[in-house]
Amino acid sequence: MDEAGNLTGNATFRHDNTALLAVTSVEAPVVVSSAEFDERLAPSLKRLRLSKRLLERVAGVTERRWWSPGSDFDDAAIEAGAKAMAEAGIEPGDVGLLINTSVTRRNLEPSVAVKIHHSLGLPSSAMNFDLANACLGFVNGMTLAANMIDSGQIKYALIVAGEDAQRTQEATFRRLNREDSTREDFLAEFATLTLGSGAAAAVIGPADLHPGSHRILGGVSRAGTQHHELCVGGIDGMYTDTKGLLDGGLELVVTAWHEAQADGWAWDAMDRYVTHQVSNSYTNAIIKAVDLERERVPITFPHWGNVGPASLPMTLAQESQSLAPGDRVLCLGVGSGLNTSMMEIAW
């Protein structure tokens, strides 16, 4: 029980025989600079007396990526999934679970997962569904899959995410360029302009069948759902209380960090801290809040933007090229709502 009297029994968790066999990413091909966004918003910036280069100076986002015409987020998720299975050395018929963790979706039903399941040729026996939890979905998907592998229900799981920021950003341009838009409107939708497109996938399986694979040891998860109205988004736009989100997220991260320490997790000297990628201010605040070594925190948001739940696994895929056996990796994310989760991987 914590100081407030809340039960915390399942906040921390451990996995017995689960490993990350592969993690892959797909970069969207069209690079769109923040300078181009400034040009799209020039009428509004001038009318509202806002300076250009806010995205670069405040958020640290120099550019982000969009999909080329004719391709889409779920096609990229399929590509990432196929790459991950190939790298893991498993066949589609081996997969017992597919979880799509994308925030982006074209319709309410059916799930995005069904197209991915079909396109990858997964068997009828493979359970498949969408798991949505804002930017934390991919890590949640890995945790759920690890539990199912540990229980013996499945042998291999494929986790995917594909995100498309363009449609939301195009709608935001139109709204902010209206004559009646205000500085408050711009600030509320500023975070939308930091988003980017991309895709990622991971294959998880039993560690004992894959010597030398990357063991998923476990971690901690905490909820701060009193903050569920601080960031609300849909296809047409995203509205964020930036300061409230930062303050609430930091409080949640610090609480989860100390709870993990009390349960025996020692994360003060990890070889890499792979965080969800948002902006300069969020990254700097988390580094300071739990006293991380800055050089061990890889940064990808300046060139990819915030790719939602795909951000963390895309960054992990990039870092996997320089990680060595025996390295310790902590995946750390916060999602709108608010929720946080941290997961240790023994490389």
Buried (B, 14 or more C-beta within 10 A) or exposed (E): EEEEEEEBEEBBBBBBBBBBBBBBBBBBEBBBBBEEBBEBBEEBBEEBEBEBEBBBEBBBBBBBBBBEEEBBBBBBBBBBBBBBBEBBEBEBEBBBBBBBBBBBBEEEEEBBBBBBBEBBEBEEEBBBBBBBBBBBBBBBBBBBBBEBBBEEEBBBBBBBBBBBBBBBBEBBBEBBBEEEBEEEBBBBBBBBBBBBBBBBBBBBBBBEEBEEBBBBBBBBBBBBEEBBEBBEBEEEBBBBBBEBBBBBBBBBBBBBBEBBBEBEBEBEEBBBBBBBBBBBBBBEBBBEBBEBEEEBBBBBBBBBBBBBBBBBBBBBBBBBEEBEEEBBBBBBBBBBBBBBBBBBBBB
